Amino acid sequence: MENRLRALYALQIVDLGLDDLQYMKGDLPQVVEDLSANVKLKLALKKDLEETLKKSLSLRDQIDTEILSLKERIEKYKTQQFQVKTNKQYDALAREVDQAQERITKLQKEMEMLEGKAETAKQDAEALAPQIETMQEELVQKKKELAAVNKEHEDEELKLKHKRDKLASRLTKADQQMYERIRNAKDGKAIVPLKRNSCGGCYNRVPPQKILELRTNTSMLVCERCGRVLISDSIVESVTKETVEA
């Protein structure tokens, strides 16, 4: 049990060190992540608008070609009207002319709609371009700032991460899960020492009997109020000594 407690507390110390390094980075990692996501979103939106523009213009051109064909057909029908010999033939051609004209009217409305859609897509895409450029410039700058911070503490962070991996490998899966659950719920502190006979996490008074039991290092005791794992002074001293010697 004592070895388990030592490993857990050592892991806690390492994680607090990593937390400090993360704190030094401030909100830069989140800023970079958010900017990257926003740039990706804006680029996708701009691409969709450009596709809408392209598709709308293509359909407009197809309709324009059909309208020209219909106009040619109307002229052909009108010419044939002068050549027919019966009213029935004349009326049939007149109906063809009317139907073609109705079709043209309908297609012209579709053309206007597509041109409006294309113009809106074009304007929206053009408005996005400078926004994207600004965001990309900011992203490049923030990445540089983050890279500089990472470079400054790179060796220390790698050392701590390597040490963390070694410590985690000494713990059972159950202990790891327990540790992570408490750590996530308690602001990063899952394993705490006593401070003036109180919990080092929430400062709740620890009963004398539990303090005596705690000092034996034979069982895993938790604070009755906050649920953090409590450790004895001897565990703190031994782990601290190992850390200094390392």
C-alpha positions as CSV (number, residue, x, y, z in Angstrom):
1,M,0.0,0.0,0.0
2,E,2.8,2.4,0.9
3,N,4.3,2.0,-2.6
4,R,0.9,2.7,-4.2
5,L,0.6,5.9,-2.1
6,R,4.1,7.0,-3.0
7,A,3.4,6.4,-6.7
8,L,0.1,8.3,-6.5
9,Y,1.6,11.3,-4.7
10,A,4.7,11.4,-7.0
11,L,2.3,11.4,-10.0
12,Q,0.3,14.2,-8.4
13,I,3.5,16.3,-8.0
14,V,4.5,15.7,-11.7
15,D,1.0,16.6,-12.9
16,L,1.1,19.8,-10.8
17,G,4.4,20.7,-12.5
18,L,2.8,20.1,-15.9
19,D,-0.2,22.2,-14.8
20,D,2.2,25.1,-14.0
21,L,3.8,24.9,-17.4
22,Q,0.3,24.9,-19.0
23,Y,-0.6,27.9,-16.9
24,M,2.5,29.7,-18.3
25,K,1.1,29.3,-21.8
26,G,-2.0,31.1,-20.7
27,D,-4.9,30.8,-23.1
28,L,-2.6,30.5,-26.2
29,P,-3.3,26.8,-26.8
30,Q,-7.1,27.4,-26.7
31,V,-6.7,30.6,-28.8
32,V,-4.8,28.7,-31.5
33,E,-7.3,25.8,-31.4
34,D,-10.3,28.2,-31.7
35,L,-8.6,30.2,-34.5
36,S,-7.8,27.1,-36.4
37,A,-11.3,25.9,-36.2
38,N,-12.8,29.2,-37.2
39,V,-10.4,29.5,-40.2
40,K,-11.4,26.0,-41.3
41,L,-15.1,26.9,-40.9
42,K,-14.7,30.1,-42.9
43,L,-12.8,28.5,-45.7
44,A,-15.4,25.8,-46.0
45,L,-18.2,28.4,-46.1
46,K,-16.3,30.4,-48.8
47,K,-15.8,27.2,-50.8
48,D,-19.6,26.5,-50.6
49,L,-20.4,30.0,-51.7
50,E,-18.0,29.7,-54.6
51,E,-19.6,26.4,-55.6
52,T,-23.1,28.0,-55.4
53,L,-21.8,30.9,-57.6
54,K,-20.4,28.5,-60.1
55,K,-23.4,26.2,-60.2
56,S,-25.9,29.2,-60.4
57,L,-24.0,30.7,-63.4
58,S,-23.8,27.3,-65.1
59,L,-27.5,26.8,-64.8
60,R,-28.1,30.4,-65.9
61,D,-26.1,29.8,-69.1
62,Q,-28.0,26.6,-69.8
63,I,-31.3,28.5,-69.4
64,D,-30.0,31.3,-71.6
65,T,-29.1,28.7,-74.3
66,E,-32.6,27.2,-74.0
67,I,-34.2,30.6,-74.3
68,L,-32.3,31.4,-77.5
69,S,-33.4,28.0,-78.9
70,L,-37.0,28.8,-78.1
71,K,-36.8,32.2,-79.7
72,E,-35.4,30.6,-82.9
73,R,-38.3,28.1,-82.7
74,I,-40.8,30.9,-82.4
75,E,-39.4,32.7,-85.4
76,K,-39.6,29.4,-87.3
77,Y,-43.3,29.0,-86.3
78,K,-44.2,32.5,-87.3
79,T,-42.6,32.0,-90.7
80,Q,-44.5,28.7,-91.2
81,Q,-47.8,30.5,-90.3
82,F,-47.5,32.5,-93.6
83,Q,-47.0,29.2,-95.5
84,V,-50.0,27.2,-94.1
85,K,-53.1,26.7,-96.1
86,T,-55.7,26.1,-93.3
87,N,-56.8,27.9,-90.2
88,K,-56.3,24.6,-88.2
89,Q,-52.6,24.6,-89.2
90,Y,-52.3,28.3,-88.4
91,D,-53.9,27.9,-85.0
92,A,-51.7,24.9,-84.2
93,L,-48.6,27.0,-84.9
94,A,-50.0,29.8,-82.9
95,R,-50.4,27.5,-79.9
96,E,-46.8,26.4,-80.3
97,V,-45.7,30.1,-80.3
98,D,-47.7,30.8,-77.1
99,Q,-46.3,27.7,-75.3
100,A,-42.8,28.6,-76.3
101,Q,-43.3,32.2,-75.1
102,E,-44.7,31.0,-71.8
103,R,-41.7,28.8,-71.4
104,I,-39.4,31.7,-72.1
105,T,-41.2,33.9,-69.5
106,K,-40.8,31.1,-66.9
107,L,-37.1,30.6,-67.8
108,Q,-36.4,34.3,-67.6
109,K,-37.8,34.4,-64.1
110,E,-35.5,31.4,-63.2
111,M,-32.6,33.3,-64.8
112,E,-33.3,36.3,-62.6
113,M,-33.4,34.2,-59.5
114,L,-30.2,32.4,-60.4
115,E,-28.4,35.7,-61.2
116,G,-29.6,37.1,-57.8
117,K,-28.4,33.9,-56.1
118,A,-25.0,34.1,-57.9
119,E,-24.6,37.8,-57.0
120,T,-25.4,37.2,-53.3
121,A,-22.9,34.2,-53.2
122,K,-20.3,36.3,-54.9
123,Q,-20.7,39.2,-52.5
124,D,-20.7,36.9,-49.5
125,A,-17.6,35.1,-50.7
126,E,-15.8,38.4,-51.3
127,A,-16.7,39.7,-47.9
128,L,-15.3,36.5,-46.3
129,A,-11.9,36.8,-48.1
130,P,-10.5,39.7,-45.9
131,Q,-11.9,38.1,-42.8
132,I,-10.2,34.8,-43.6
133,E,-6.9,36.7,-44.4
134,T,-7.0,38.5,-41.1
135,M,-7.8,35.4,-39.1
136,Q,-5.0,33.5,-40.9
137,E,-2.5,36.2,-40.1
138,E,-3.6,36.2,-36.4
139,L,-3.3,32.4,-36.4
140,V,0.2,32.5,-37.7
141,Q,1.2,35.0,-35.1
142,K,-0.4,33.1,-32.2
143,K,1.2,29.9,-33.4
144,K,4.6,31.6,-33.3
145,E,3.9,32.9,-29.8
146,L,2.9,29.4,-28.6
147,A,5.9,27.8,-30.3
148,A,8.2,30.3,-28.5
149,V,6.6,29.4,-25.1
150,N,6.8,25.7,-25.9
151,K,10.4,26.0,-26.9
152,E,11.3,27.8,-23.7
153,H,9.9,25.0,-21.5
154,E,10.3,22.1,-24.0
155,D,13.0,20.2,-22.1
156,E,11.3,20.5,-18.7
157,E,7.9,19.5,-20.2
158,L,9.4,16.4,-21.9
159,K,11.2,15.4,-18.7
160,L,8.0,15.7,-16.7
161,K,5.9,13.8,-19.3
162,H,8.5,11.0,-19.4
163,K,8.5,10.8,-15.6
164,R,4.7,10.8,-15.7
165,D,4.6,7.8,-18.1
166,K,6.9,5.9,-15.8
167,L,4.9,6.6,-12.7
168,A,1.6,5.8,-14.4
169,S,2.9,2.4,-15.5
170,R,3.5,1.5,-11.8
171,L,-0.2,2.0,-11.0
172,T,-3.0,-0.3,-11.6
173,K,-5.7,0.7,-14.1
174,A,-8.1,1.0,-11.1
175,D,-5.8,3.4,-9.3
176,Q,-5.2,5.4,-12.5
177,Q,-9.0,5.8,-13.1
178,M,-9.6,6.7,-9.4
179,Y,-6.8,9.3,-9.6
180,E,-8.0,10.9,-12.8
181,R,-11.6,11.0,-11.6
182,I,-10.8,12.8,-8.4
183,R,-8.2,15.1,-10.2
184,N,-10.7,16.1,-12.8
185,A,-13.4,16.8,-10.2
186,K,-11.1,18.7,-7.8
187,D,-9.2,21.3,-9.8
188,G,-6.2,19.0,-10.5
189,K,-5.6,17.9,-6.9
190,A,-6.4,14.3,-6.1
191,I,-3.7,13.4,-3.6
192,V,-3.0,15.8,-0.8
193,P,-1.0,15.8,2.5
194,L,-2.2,16.8,5.9
195,K,-1.8,20.4,6.8
196,R,-2.1,21.1,10.6
197,N,-4.2,18.0,10.9
198,S,-6.5,19.2,8.2
199,C,-7.1,18.1,4.6
200,G,-4.6,19.8,2.3
201,G,-7.3,20.2,-0.3
202,C,-10.4,21.5,1.4
203,Y,-8.9,22.2,4.9
204,N,-11.5,20.1,6.6
205,R,-10.4,18.9,10.0
206,V,-9.3,15.2,10.0
207,P,-10.3,13.1,13.1
208,P,-7.4,12.1,15.3
209,Q,-8.1,8.4,14.9
210,K,-7.9,8.8,11.1
211,I,-4.6,10.7,11.4
212,L,-3.1,7.8,13.4
213,E,-4.3,5.3,10.8
214,L,-3.0,7.5,8.0
215,R,0.5,7.5,9.5
216,T,0.7,3.7,9.2
217,N,0.6,4.0,5.4
218,T,-1.4,0.7,5.3
219,S,-4.6,1.9,3.8
220,M,-5.9,4.5,1.4
221,L,-7.9,7.1,3.3
222,V,-10.0,9.9,1.7
223,C,-11.2,13.2,3.1
224,E,-14.8,12.9,4.4
225,R,-15.7,16.2,2.9
226,C,-13.9,16.5,-0.5
227,G,-13.1,12.9,-1.3
228,R,-9.4,13.6,-2.0
229,V,-6.9,10.9,-1.1
230,L,-4.9,11.8,2.1
231,I,-1.3,10.9,2.6
232,S,1.1,11.0,5.5
233,D,4.0,13.3,6.1
234,S,6.4,10.3,5.7
235,I,5.1,9.8,2.2
236,V,5.6,13.5,1.4
237,E,9.1,13.5,2.7
238,S,10.2,10.4,0.9
239,V,8.7,11.5,-2.4
240,T,10.2,15.0,-2.0
241,K,13.6,13.5,-1.3
242,E,13.4,11.3,-4.4
243,T,12.4,14.3,-6.5
244,V,15.3,16.4,-5.2
245,E,17.8,13.6,-5.8
246,A,16.5,12.9,-9.3
